[in-house]
């Protein structure tokens, strides 16, 4: 089988095939390049956001709090995205850390939720970071308004179909569950067993029953 030559066009296709926002950034979180999903999310093509810091490209509210922009407001000190990039520049990886970003425009502000993954990337002796942002906003907003049965705890979906909590979470957040009893439920379950009516013993014991069957056989 012939080896695939990793040309620029082929690498671009790999980058654009990722459905999540992918940014290649430097130590100051300035965007070197980005994928198609990032362009669609931000409403700008790669050329328009190249060279801007991520907070400015995303219209992050914290980036507007300092005239110096992204990375310079007090809130930027605790920024998950910026801190993940700093760790990656130092050679460490971060994997799917959840964060919230408030984006602002001329008419409104809105909270967005992301899972942040960052990995070191060296190219032509330049320290860069491969930054992936998985958008959880739709799920997090839906979670605020999830109708759940107060008795059986099933969750109602839009089509008026009710899903078990485990099924719903597995489908929308790729979570799996293990099952057990909490201490209170374990005690209640054991009490239910203890409260079951005791089984009445038969009037004749097993020995008497066996002897009766033997006598019937002899009589026959």
VENNORJO-V640783 format. One line per field, one symbol per residue. burial: 1 if it has 16 or more other C-alpha atoms within 10 Angstrom, else 0. Layout:
burial: ???
This chain:
burial: 0000000000000011000111111111111111111110000011001111111111111111100011101001001111111111100011000100101100000001111111111000001111111111000000000001000001110000010010110000000000000000000000000000000000000000000000000000
